[in-house]
Amino acid sequence: MSLALCVVLLLTAPFSAPGGQGTDPDPTARVAADPAAGAIQLVDATAGSGLSMVTTSGRGPSTHILEVKGGGIALIDVDGDGDEDLFFPNGATLLAPDAGPGARLFENLGGLRFADITDRMGVAHRRWSFGVARGDVNADGHEDLFIACLGPDTLLLGEGGGQFRDASAQWLPPDEDWNTGAAFADVDGDGDLDLYVCGYVEADPVRPLPPAQFKGIEVLSGPRGYPAQPDRLLLNDGSRFLDVSAERGIRTVPDRYALNVVAADFTGDGHVDLFVGNDSQPDTLWVNDGKGSFIDRGTPSGVAINLDGSGQATMGIAVGDVDGNGRPDIVTTNFSSDTNTLHLNLDGQFFDDRTSQFGVGAPSRTWCGWGAAFADLDHDGDEDLLGVNGHVYPQATKTLMDSDYRQPVMLMRREGSRFITQEAGLGSHVDRSMVMADLDGDGDLDAVVLELNGPVRVIRNESAGAKQPDGSVLVRLSDATAPGNRSGIGSVVALLDADGKAIARRWMVGGGPFQSTASRDIHFGVPVDARGSPLTVLVRWPDGTQTRTPLTSGSRVVVEHAAMP
């Protein structure tokens, strides 16, 4: 599948001034339900898809903290045909942490069919792996993969056609820690991709801590009791990554149990910030000073803790504009006997916990949440919330722990000012990671789900409201002014109606739902009353310039940011 090309011109009209002021069109996102859409319908389409893989993360039942996190997923176009292929770094076992069954690469054939092309890669990655980030670090036009591991991390440079070269020794500074989530982003504004890596705990595969207690039941230990590992900020100098964590502010806070990171402009000042989800501790919001140095604004902004004043056990992170004020809000998925949390971004400086108001909290109390994402699944113009769940303790039951080990998919349909929990009908699993993209080219969003020591699954969107051919817009960014960041990580994309009012906004983020990499494609559902009318895509690029392109619903376009003549 190839994308139609739409080249747009640079404009000088401001997208949004810091603090929410400026001449930007009305930032209030439309919430217009389509009465014909009905319930969201998702179907397990794994059978016959060719996506045949069972993941490895230790052995079940889990007895060590290393075994419970699972691995990530990268959406990556390895063959240059415009669609999203799938990479799974995979894990290993306690007895052989450096000799797992190996990473897997699947080519997208279209129609939710995939072919295993692992043998084309040219490298065999077998380390125990967790998070994975995708980006073109050497600006050669081929996408590369960073893999966070137990022990030394891995950097695979893409060479086209699904082939990679292991460039870890050349590019990565020495590191023996257990790292989890990772995100590429241009934090210093020089046009190439830098890297943030989450450090978790110091854990020996063969010497775990003695068992702990949870609700009176003996369970595996961690993360408390283990020493925390440091996060790292790595700057790209064109031929290698330099560890600048100390001089750029990352060492100003104590090490925390970091699991996941999303890079986006949370303050609205045009610079990429970093939101880090920490396990059993307050989260971190690294605010960029505009020169690639950071200060933690998690606690002062209110986003580090929930309304009760507690740090949570954050795994998944979803970013979307829930209240329509044009700023990125954050949903975090958390451990069981707690709730998932919605923090509204009030003004780029302060966040407010509105979990209960929007109906996000109570249904999630019995879940142990992992990968999550906002997505307009029914094409009514607002974003729904999809996520995956599964406990870490194999002995978990509703009777013993108020939560089962195998858990259902979280499906929350947006209706007006609340999220309404809907049965997904996809069974119960011990899921960890999830990514979303239009994998079959029909204009709506599908999902790929990774289960802990279980089969990878592909979920097809069959919602009635998403099946009209003019019900969506798909946008891919191409920034010729920054070849290392051609996909425009850090950009803000708005879809405007015929009157210039914002239907919705999206953020091109680095990182992803949980230890994974989000799609390069920006997806908008289009409300019924806007279909067939002139629409505009307005992009604010990382360098602060804006582009506009006219289109109609049902379009699939590449928006280019070209250098000034």
MARLUMSE-155554 format. One line per field, with one value per residue (C-alpha): residue number from 1; residue in one letter; chain; x, y, z. Coordinates in nm, 2 decimals. Each point is the difference from the previous one (the first is absolute). Layout:
N
sedo <- c(NUM;...)
bakol <- c(a;...)
baza <- c(A;...)
xx <- c(X;...)
yy <- c(Y;...)
zz <- c(Z;...)
END
This chain:
565
sedo <- c(1;2;3;4;5;6;7;8;9;10;11;12;13;14;15;16;17;18;19;20;21;22;23;24;25;26;27;28;29;30;31;32;33;34;35;36;37;38;39;40;41;42;43;44;45;46;47;48;49;50;51;52;53;54;55;56;57;58;59;60;61;62;63;64;65;66;67;68;69;70;71;72;73;74;75;76;77;78;79;80;81;82;83;84;85;86;87;88;89;90;91;92;93;94;95;96;97;98;99;100;101;102;103;104;105;106;107;108;109;110;111;112;113;114;115;116;117;118;119;120;121;122;123;124;125;126;127;128;129;130;131;132;133;134;135;136;137;138;139;140;141;142;143;144;145;146;147;148;149;150;151;152;153;154;155;156;157;158;159;160;161;162;163;164;165;166;167;168;169;170;171;172;173;174;175;176;177;178;179;180;181;182;183;184;185;186;187;188;189;190;191;192;193;194;195;196;197;198;199;200;201;202;203;204;205;206;207;208;209;210;211;212;213;214;215;216;217;218;219;220;221;222;223;224;225;226;227;228;229;230;231;232;233;234;235;236;237;238;239;240;241;242;243;244;245;246;247;248;249;250;251;252;253;254;255;256;257;258;259;260;261;262;263;264;265;266;267;268;269;270;271;272;273;274;275;276;277;278;279;280;281;282;283;284;285;286;287;288;289;290;291;292;293;294;295;296;297;298;299;300;301;302;303;304;305;306;307;308;309;310;311;312;313;314;315;316;317;318;319;320;321;322;323;324;325;326;327;328;329;330;331;332;333;334;335;336;337;338;339;340;341;342;343;344;345;346;347;348;349;350;351;352;353;354;355;356;357;358;359;360;361;362;363;364;365;366;367;368;369;370;371;372;373;374;375;376;377;378;379;380;381;382;383;384;385;386;387;388;389;390;391;392;393;394;395;396;397;398;399;400;401;402;403;404;405;406;407;408;409;410;411;412;413;414;415;416;417;418;419;420;421;422;423;424;425;426;427;428;429;430;431;432;433;434;435;436;437;438;439;440;441;442;443;444;445;446;447;448;449;450;451;452;453;454;455;456;457;458;459;460;461;462;463;464;465;466;467;468;469;470;471;472;473;474;475;476;477;478;479;480;481;482;483;484;485;486;487;488;489;490;491;492;493;494;495;496;497;498;499;500;501;502;503;504;505;506;507;508;509;510;511;512;513;514;515;516;517;518;519;520;521;522;523;524;525;526;527;528;529;530;531;532;533;534;535;536;537;538;539;540;541;542;543;544;545;546;547;548;549;550;551;552;553;554;555;556;557;558;559;560;561;562;563;564;565)
bakol <- c(m;s;l;a;l;c;v;v;l;l;l;t;a;p;f;s;a;p;g;g;q;g;t;d;p;d;p;t;a;r;v;a;a;d;p;a;a;g;a;i;q;l;v;d;a;t;a;g;s;g;l;s;m;v;t;t;s;g;r;g;p;s;t;h;i;l;e;v;k;g;g;g;i;a;l;i;d;v;d;g;d;g;d;e;d;l;f;f;p;n;g;a;t;l;l;a;p;d;a;g;p;g;a;r;l;f;e;n;l;g;g;l;r;f;a;d;i;t;d;r;m;g;v;a;h;r;r;w;s;f;g;v;a;r;g;d;v;n;a;d;g;h;e;d;l;f;i;a;c;l;g;p;d;t;l;l;l;g;e;g;g;g;q;f;r;d;a;s;a;q;w;l;p;p;d;e;d;w;n;t;g;a;a;f;a;d;v;d;g;d;g;d;l;d;l;y;v;c;g;y;v;e;a;d;p;v;r;p;l;p;p;a;q;f;k;g;i;e;v;l;s;g;p;r;g;y;p;a;q;p;d;r;l;l;l;n;d;g;s;r;f;l;d;v;s;a;e;r;g;i;r;t;v;p;d;r;y;a;l;n;v;v;a;a;d;f;t;g;d;g;h;v;d;l;f;v;g;n;d;s;q;p;d;t;l;w;v;n;d;g;k;g;s;f;i;d;r;g;t;p;s;g;v;a;i;n;l;d;g;s;g;q;a;t;m;g;i;a;v;g;d;v;d;g;n;g;r;p;d;i;v;t;t;n;f;s;s;d;t;n;t;l;h;l;n;l;d;g;q;f;f;d;d;r;t;s;q;f;g;v;g;a;p;s;r;t;w;c;g;w;g;a;a;f;a;d;l;d;h;d;g;d;e;d;l;l;g;v;n;g;h;v;y;p;q;a;t;k;t;l;m;d;s;d;y;r;q;p;v;m;l;m;r;r;e;g;s;r;f;i;t;q;e;a;g;l;g;s;h;v;d;r;s;m;v;m;a;d;l;d;g;d;g;d;l;d;a;v;v;l;e;l;n;g;p;v;r;v;i;r;n;e;s;a;g;a;k;q;p;d;g;s;v;l;v;r;l;s;d;a;t;a;p;g;n;r;s;g;i;g;s;v;v;a;l;l;d;a;d;g;k;a;i;a;r;r;w;m;v;g;g;g;p;f;q;s;t;a;s;r;d;i;h;f;g;v;p;v;d;a;r;g;s;p;l;t;v;l;v;r;w;p;d;g;t;q;t;r;t;p;l;t;s;g;s;r;v;v;v;e;h;a;a;m;p)
baza <- c(A;A;A;A;A;A;A;A;A;A;A;A;A;A;A;A;A;A;A;A;A;A;A;A;A;A;A;A;A;A;A;A;A;A;A;A;A;A;A;A;A;A;A;A;A;A;A;A;A;A;A;A;A;A;A;A;A;A;A;A;A;A;A;A;A;A;A;A;A;A;A;A;A;A;A;A;A;A;A;A;A;A;A;A;A;A;A;A;A;A;A;A;A;A;A;A;A;A;A;A;A;A;A;A;A;A;A;A;A;A;A;A;A;A;A;A;A;A;A;A;A;A;A;A;A;A;A;A;A;A;A;A;A;A;A;A;A;A;A;A;A;A;A;A;A;A;A;A;A;A;A;A;A;A;A;A;A;A;A;A;A;A;A;A;A;A;A;A;A;A;A;A;A;A;A;A;A;A;A;A;A;A;A;A;A;A;A;A;A;A;A;A;A;A;A;A;A;A;A;A;A;A;A;A;A;A;A;A;A;A;A;A;A;A;A;A;A;A;A;A;A;A;A;A;A;A;A;A;A;A;A;A;A;A;A;A;A;A;A;A;A;A;A;A;A;A;A;A;A;A;A;A;A;A;A;A;A;A;A;A;A;A;A;A;A;A;A;A;A;A;A;A;A;A;A;A;A;A;A;A;A;A;A;A;A;A;A;A;A;A;A;A;A;A;A;A;A;A;A;A;A;A;A;A;A;A;A;A;A;A;A;A;A;A;A;A;A;A;A;A;A;A;A;A;A;A;A;A;A;A;A;A;A;A;A;A;A;A;A;A;A;A;A;A;A;A;A;A;A;A;A;A;A;A;A;A;A;A;A;A;A;A;A;A;A;A;A;A;A;A;A;A;A;A;A;A;A;A;A;A;A;A;A;A;A;A;A;A;A;A;A;A;A;A;A;A;A;A;A;A;A;A;A;A;A;A;A;A;A;A;A;A;A;A;A;A;A;A;A;A;A;A;A;A;A;A;A;A;A;A;A;A;A;A;A;A;A;A;A;A;A;A;A;A;A;A;A;A;A;A;A;A;A;A;A;A;A;A;A;A;A;A;A;A;A;A;A;A;A;A;A;A;A;A;A;A;A;A;A;A;A;A;A;A;A;A;A;A;A;A;A;A;A;A;A;A;A;A;A;A;A;A;A;A;A;A;A;A;A;A;A;A;A;A;A;A;A;A;A;A;A;A;A;A;A;A;A;A;A;A;A;A;A;A;A;A;A;A;A;A;A;A;A;A;A;A;A;A;A;A;A;A;A;A;A;A;A;A;A;A;A;A;A;A;A)
xx <- c(0.00;0.14;-0.11;-0.12;0.23;-0.12;0.26;-0.09;0.13;0.14;-0.22;0.09;-0.33;0.07;-0.12;-0.02;0.19;0.13;-0.26;-0.28;-0.02;0.03;-0.20;-0.04;-0.36;-0.24;0.19;-0.32;-0.01;-0.34;-0.17;-0.27;-0.12;-0.12;-0.33;0.04;0.34;-0.13;0.24;0.37;0.06;0.35;0.08;0.29;0.14;0.32;-0.11;0.12;0.20;0.34;0.08;0.11;0.22;0.00;0.20;0.26;0.05;0.14;-0.21;-0.35;-0.11;0.22;0.22;0.23;-0.07;0.20;-0.27;-0.31;0.06;-0.01;0.14;-0.09;-0.11;0.13;-0.20;0.27;-0.01;0.30;-0.07;-0.09;-0.35;-0.18;-0.17;0.09;0.19;0.05;0.31;0.00;0.33;-0.11;0.15;0.19;0.01;0.16;0.24;0.11;-0.07;0.23;-0.13;-0.37;-0.19;0.07;-0.17;-0.26;-0.08;-0.33;-0.07;-0.34;-0.16;-0.32;-0.35;0.13;0.23;0.37;0.30;0.29;0.32;0.22;0.26;0.05;0.11;0.37;0.04;-0.13;-0.10;-0.04;0.05;-0.28;-0.18;-0.26;-0.07;0.06;0.02;0.00;0.17;0.25;0.30;0.26;-0.24;0.06;-0.37;-0.02;-0.17;0.21;-0.09;0.12;-0.07;0.01;0.14;0.10;0.37;0.15;-0.26;-0.01;-0.01;-0.10;0.06;-0.24;0.15;-0.32;-0.20;-0.03;0.37;0.18;0.35;0.09;0.17;-0.02;0.37;0.04;-0.31;-0.08;0.19;0.07;-0.29;-0.07;-0.33;-0.35;-0.17;-0.37;-0.18;0.18;-0.09;0.16;-0.04;0.19;0.04;0.27;-0.15;0.29;-0.20;0.11;-0.15;0.12;-0.10;-0.15;0.04;-0.19;0.20;-0.20;0.16;0.33;-0.11;0.21;-0.17;0.11;-0.02;-0.34;-0.11;-0.20;-0.37;-0.21;-0.36;-0.30;-0.34;0.13;0.12;0.36;0.11;0.31;0.20;0.04;0.05;0.02;0.30;0.21;0.24;-0.14;0.20;0.06;-0.17;0.23;-0.02;0.21;0.08;0.06;0.31;-0.04;0.21;-0.06;-0.21;0.16;-0.13;-0.09;-0.23;0.20;0.06;-0.36;-0.18;-0.10;0.21;-0.17;-0.26;0.05;-0.01;-0.35;-0.15;-0.07;-0.20;-0.12;0.06;-0.19;0.17;-0.24;-0.04;-0.20;0.06;-0.10;0.33;0.11;0.26;-0.01;-0.06;0.02;-0.27;0.14;-0.23;0.16;-0.09;-0.12;0.13;-0.10;0.02;0.25;-0.07;0.33;-0.07;0.24;0.17;0.02;0.36;-0.02;0.03;-0.28;-0.16;-0.25;-0.33;-0.20;-0.08;-0.05;-0.22;-0.22;0.06;0.24;-0.27;-0.37;-0.28;0.07;0.35;0.15;0.26;-0.13;0.14;-0.01;0.04;-0.19;-0.02;-0.26;0.01;-0.31;-0.21;-0.28;-0.16;0.06;0.21;0.28;0.25;0.12;-0.17;0.15;-0.16;0.22;-0.08;0.09;0.01;-0.31;-0.18;0.07;-0.15;0.12;0.04;-0.10;0.20;-0.14;0.25;-0.15;0.24;0.33;0.12;-0.25;-0.19;-0.31;-0.11;-0.35;0.00;-0.34;-0.17;0.07;-0.09;0.36;0.06;-0.26;0.00;0.38;0.04;0.00;0.24;0.38;0.04;0.28;0.00;-0.27;-0.08;-0.26;-0.16;-0.32;-0.12;-0.35;0.08;-0.23;0.27;0.11;0.25;-0.09;0.25;0.13;0.24;0.12;0.01;0.15;0.13;0.36;-0.08;-0.10;-0.19;-0.23;-0.37;-0.30;-0.04;0.37;0.10;-0.32;0.15;0.04;0.33;-0.15;-0.19;-0.21;0.09;-0.09;-0.24;-0.14;-0.22;-0.02;-0.36;-0.04;0.20;0.07;0.16;-0.24;0.15;-0.10;0.06;0.27;-0.10;0.37;0.03;0.24;0.38;0.32;0.08;0.28;0.06;-0.23;0.05;-0.27;0.01;-0.20;0.16;-0.24;-0.03;-0.38;0.02;-0.06;0.23;0.09;0.21;0.28;0.02;0.29;-0.08;0.24;0.13;-0.29;-0.09;0.01;-0.34;-0.14;-0.33;-0.21;-0.23;-0.34;-0.20;-0.29;0.08;0.35;-0.10;-0.11;0.27;0.00;0.00;0.37;0.32;0.35;0.30;0.37;0.26;0.32;0.24;0.27;0.16;0.09;0.09;0.08;-0.35;-0.19;-0.31;-0.03;0.01;-0.10;-0.25;-0.36;-0.26;-0.35;-0.30;-0.21;-0.35;-0.13;-0.03;0.36;-0.11;0.20;-0.17;0.28;0.38;0.26;0.37;0.27;0.17;0.32;-0.04;-0.34;-0.27;0.23;0.36;-0.10;0.00;-0.31;-0.10;0.14;-0.35;-0.23;-0.36;-0.31;-0.36;-0.22;-0.35;-0.29;-0.08;0.35;0.03;-0.01;0.09;0.34;0.24;0.35;0.30;0.20;0.34;0.24;0.34;0.27;0.18;-0.31;-0.12;-0.34;-0.14;-0.36;-0.14;-0.36;-0.17;-0.33;-0.10;0.12;0.34;0.33;0.29;0.36;0.05;0.35;0.20;0.25;0.29;-0.05;0.14)
yy <- c(0.00;0.34;0.34;0.27;0.30;0.34;0.28;0.30;0.36;0.17;0.26;0.27;-0.01;-0.11;-0.35;0.08;0.24;-0.12;0.01;-0.07;0.36;0.09;0.01;-0.38;-0.11;-0.10;-0.28;-0.16;-0.34;-0.11;-0.28;-0.11;-0.35;-0.19;-0.16;-0.27;-0.11;-0.20;-0.20;-0.05;-0.34;-0.16;-0.35;-0.23;-0.05;-0.19;-0.32;0.00;0.33;-0.17;0.17;-0.32;0.07;-0.10;0.24;-0.09;0.18;-0.25;-0.31;-0.01;0.02;0.30;-0.01;0.30;0.36;-0.04;-0.23;0.22;0.31;-0.16;0.17;0.27;0.04;0.23;0.12;0.05;0.02;-0.22;-0.05;0.36;-0.08;0.25;-0.24;-0.11;-0.32;-0.16;-0.06;-0.19;0.01;-0.30;-0.13;-0.28;-0.21;0.03;-0.29;0.15;0.38;0.05;-0.29;0.04;-0.13;0.33;0.31;-0.03;0.22;-0.03;0.17;0.16;-0.16;0.20;-0.12;-0.08;-0.27;-0.02;-0.20;-0.10;0.16;-0.04;-0.19;0.31;0.22;-0.10;0.01;-0.23;0.19;-0.24;0.21;0.03;0.31;0.23;0.34;0.09;0.34;0.07;0.29;0.09;0.08;0.04;0.18;-0.24;-0.05;-0.34;-0.05;-0.13;-0.18;0.06;-0.30;0.04;-0.31;-0.17;0.08;0.18;0.16;-0.05;0.24;-0.15;0.22;-0.06;-0.06;-0.04;-0.31;-0.12;-0.02;0.14;0.04;-0.01;0.33;-0.01;0.01;0.31;0.20;-0.09;0.09;-0.29;-0.10;-0.32;0.10;-0.14;0.25;0.00;0.27;0.23;0.29;0.18;0.38;0.30;0.16;0.26;0.12;-0.09;-0.21;-0.35;-0.25;-0.02;-0.28;-0.03;-0.34;-0.11;-0.19;-0.24;-0.21;-0.18;-0.36;-0.32;-0.27;-0.28;0.17;0.17;0.16;-0.21;-0.01;0.30;0.03;0.14;-0.01;-0.26;-0.23;-0.09;0.14;0.08;0.30;0.34;0.26;0.12;-0.16;0.02;0.29;0.23;0.05;0.34;0.14;0.12;0.29;-0.07;0.27;-0.08;0.16;-0.15;-0.32;-0.10;0.07;0.19;-0.05;0.35;-0.09;0.18;0.33;0.02;-0.04;-0.36;-0.08;0.27;-0.24;-0.33;-0.31;-0.14;-0.32;0.12;-0.21;0.22;0.34;0.22;0.30;0.28;0.38;-0.01;0.37;0.15;0.19;-0.18;-0.22;-0.37;-0.11;-0.34;-0.17;-0.31;-0.26;-0.14;-0.32;0.05;0.36;0.35;0.05;0.24;0.29;0.12;0.35;0.11;0.34;0.05;-0.10;-0.37;0.02;-0.10;0.07;-0.24;0.17;-0.31;0.09;0.38;-0.06;-0.25;-0.28;-0.21;-0.12;-0.07;0.19;-0.19;0.13;-0.34;-0.12;-0.29;-0.30;0.15;-0.23;0.12;0.37;0.13;0.36;0.18;0.31;-0.11;0.33;0.17;0.29;-0.08;-0.13;-0.36;-0.18;-0.32;-0.33;-0.24;-0.36;-0.13;-0.30;-0.19;0.12;0.35;0.19;0.11;0.38;0.29;0.32;0.29;0.25;0.33;0.26;-0.17;0.07;-0.19;-0.33;-0.10;-0.35;-0.04;-0.38;-0.03;0.28;-0.17;-0.36;-0.13;-0.11;-0.25;-0.25;-0.03;-0.08;-0.38;0.02;0.01;0.23;0.00;0.13;0.26;0.25;0.26;-0.08;0.10;-0.35;0.09;0.31;0.24;0.27;-0.07;-0.25;-0.32;-0.18;-0.35;-0.19;-0.34;-0.16;-0.30;-0.05;-0.07;-0.25;-0.34;-0.08;0.31;-0.07;0.23;-0.18;0.03;0.33;0.16;-0.05;-0.31;-0.09;-0.01;0.32;0.15;0.27;0.35;0.16;0.34;0.17;0.38;0.12;0.38;0.10;-0.36;-0.33;-0.29;-0.34;-0.25;-0.38;-0.05;-0.37;-0.10;-0.24;0.03;-0.02;0.10;0.29;0.25;0.21;0.14;0.21;0.15;0.08;-0.04;-0.33;-0.11;0.34;0.04;0.33;-0.11;-0.10;-0.36;-0.13;-0.25;-0.14;-0.18;-0.25;-0.11;-0.34;-0.03;0.05;0.34;0.10;0.24;0.17;0.13;0.30;-0.09;0.29;0.10;0.37;-0.06;-0.17;0.30;0.08;0.37;-0.04;0.06;0.19;-0.15;0.23;-0.09;0.27;0.04;0.26;0.07;0.27;-0.26;-0.33;-0.16;0.08;-0.04;-0.14;0.33;-0.13;0.30;0.14;0.09;-0.08;0.15;-0.09;0.31;0.01;0.22;0.30;-0.04;-0.14;-0.29;-0.34;-0.16;0.01;-0.27;-0.01;-0.18;-0.15;-0.19;-0.31;-0.18;-0.17;-0.23;-0.08;0.04;0.24;0.18;0.02;0.27;0.05;0.26;-0.12;0.21;-0.12;0.25;0.08;-0.05;0.37;0.07;-0.27;0.12;0.35;0.17;-0.09;0.13;-0.17;0.25;-0.11;0.17;-0.15;-0.04;0.31;0.22;0.05;-0.10;-0.16;-0.03;-0.24;-0.02;-0.34;-0.18;-0.28;-0.34;0.14;-0.17;0.26;0.06;0.36;0.13;0.27;0.12;0.23;0.37;0.09)
zz <- c(0.00;-0.09;0.13;-0.24;0.02;0.09;0.02;0.20;0.02;0.30;0.17;0.25;0.20;0.35;0.11;0.36;0.23;0.34;0.26;-0.25;-0.14;-0.37;-0.32;-0.02;-0.10;0.28;0.19;0.13;-0.16;-0.13;0.19;-0.25;0.04;-0.31;0.10;-0.27;0.13;0.30;0.21;-0.09;-0.14;0.02;-0.13;0.05;-0.35;0.09;-0.16;-0.36;0.04;-0.01;0.33;0.17;0.30;0.37;0.21;0.26;0.33;0.24;0.08;0.14;0.27;0.06;0.31;-0.07;-0.07;-0.33;-0.13;0.04;-0.22;-0.34;-0.32;-0.23;-0.36;-0.28;-0.30;-0.27;-0.38;-0.08;-0.37;-0.09;-0.13;0.23;0.24;0.35;0.05;0.34;0.21;0.33;0.20;0.21;0.33;0.15;0.32;0.35;-0.08;-0.34;0.00;-0.30;-0.21;-0.06;-0.30;-0.18;-0.14;-0.27;-0.30;-0.20;-0.33;-0.05;-0.31;0.02;0.11;0.35;-0.14;0.10;-0.11;0.23;-0.15;0.30;-0.21;-0.21;0.29;-0.02;0.38;0.27;0.31;0.29;0.31;0.26;-0.13;0.12;-0.17;-0.36;-0.17;-0.38;-0.18;-0.26;0.22;-0.28;-0.24;-0.29;-0.08;0.16;0.34;0.29;0.32;0.36;0.23;0.38;0.16;0.31;-0.02;-0.31;-0.22;-0.38;-0.30;-0.33;-0.30;-0.29;-0.34;-0.20;-0.11;0.36;0.06;0.30;0.13;0.37;0.08;0.38;0.06;-0.23;0.12;0.35;0.32;0.23;0.22;0.20;0.16;-0.05;-0.22;-0.10;-0.20;-0.25;-0.23;-0.29;-0.02;-0.11;0.35;-0.09;-0.33;-0.23;-0.24;0.10;0.25;0.36;0.23;0.35;0.17;0.31;0.27;0.22;0.28;0.08;-0.01;-0.02;-0.22;0.23;0.34;0.05;0.32;0.25;-0.06;0.10;0.12;-0.19;0.17;0.23;-0.29;-0.06;-0.33;-0.20;0.12;-0.17;-0.09;0.36;0.16;-0.31;-0.07;-0.27;-0.32;-0.16;-0.31;-0.27;-0.25;-0.31;-0.25;-0.36;-0.15;-0.34;0.05;0.36;0.31;0.28;0.36;0.12;0.28;0.27;-0.19;-0.14;0.34;0.00;0.30;0.21;0.14;0.17;-0.22;-0.04;-0.12;-0.36;-0.24;-0.28;-0.16;-0.25;-0.17;-0.10;0.05;0.32;0.09;-0.35;-0.03;-0.31;0.17;0.06;0.36;0.15;0.22;0.18;0.16;0.32;0.19;0.36;0.00;-0.12;-0.37;-0.16;-0.24;-0.15;-0.14;-0.27;0.05;-0.38;-0.02;0.08;0.38;0.24;0.33;0.17;0.02;0.09;0.35;-0.05;-0.30;0.18;-0.25;0.22;0.24;0.00;0.18;0.32;0.00;-0.08;-0.24;-0.20;-0.19;-0.35;-0.30;-0.30;-0.12;-0.24;-0.13;-0.14;0.02;0.23;0.08;-0.33;0.12;-0.25;0.25;0.05;0.29;0.15;0.10;0.20;0.05;0.35;0.23;0.13;0.31;-0.14;-0.29;-0.34;0.02;-0.23;0.04;-0.20;-0.13;0.11;-0.14;-0.08;0.36;0.22;-0.02;0.18;0.09;-0.16;0.01;0.17;-0.19;-0.34;0.12;-0.03;0.36;0.14;-0.28;0.00;0.37;-0.05;-0.30;-0.01;-0.30;-0.26;-0.36;-0.07;-0.27;-0.10;-0.34;-0.18;-0.05;-0.12;-0.20;0.18;0.05;0.36;0.12;0.19;0.23;-0.06;0.22;0.11;0.34;0.19;0.35;0.10;0.28;-0.14;0.31;-0.04;0.02;0.08;0.33;0.11;-0.16;-0.13;-0.35;-0.23;-0.16;-0.35;-0.08;-0.28;-0.24;0.12;-0.25;0.10;-0.26;0.02;0.03;0.06;0.31;0.13;-0.10;0.01;0.06;-0.26;-0.01;-0.26;-0.06;-0.04;0.29;0.29;-0.03;0.18;-0.24;0.01;-0.31;-0.27;-0.31;-0.23;-0.37;-0.32;-0.08;-0.27;-0.18;0.05;0.18;0.36;0.28;0.08;0.28;0.06;0.36;0.16;0.28;0.27;-0.10;-0.24;-0.37;-0.17;-0.11;-0.27;0.06;-0.29;0.04;-0.13;0.16;-0.22;0.05;-0.14;-0.33;-0.20;-0.26;0.08;0.38;0.07;-0.10;0.03;0.00;-0.02;0.06;-0.21;0.11;-0.26;0.23;0.26;-0.18;0.34;0.12;-0.33;0.17;0.20;0.36;0.21;-0.25;0.08;-0.27;-0.01;-0.22;-0.08;-0.13;-0.29;0.24;0.13;0.33;0.15;-0.02;0.19;0.07;0.01;0.11;-0.18;0.30;0.06;0.21;0.02;0.20;0.20;-0.09;-0.36;-0.30;-0.11;-0.37;-0.23;-0.14;0.16;-0.01;0.03;0.00;-0.17;0.14;-0.23;-0.03;-0.13;-0.26;-0.36;0.11;-0.05;0.27;0.09;0.17;0.20;0.11;0.25;-0.07;0.26;-0.14;0.08;-0.36;-0.12;-0.31;-0.12;-0.26;-0.12;-0.04;0.04;0.23;-0.12;-0.09;0.07;-0.04;0.06;0.11;-0.08;0.17;-0.25;0.05;-0.09;-0.34)
END
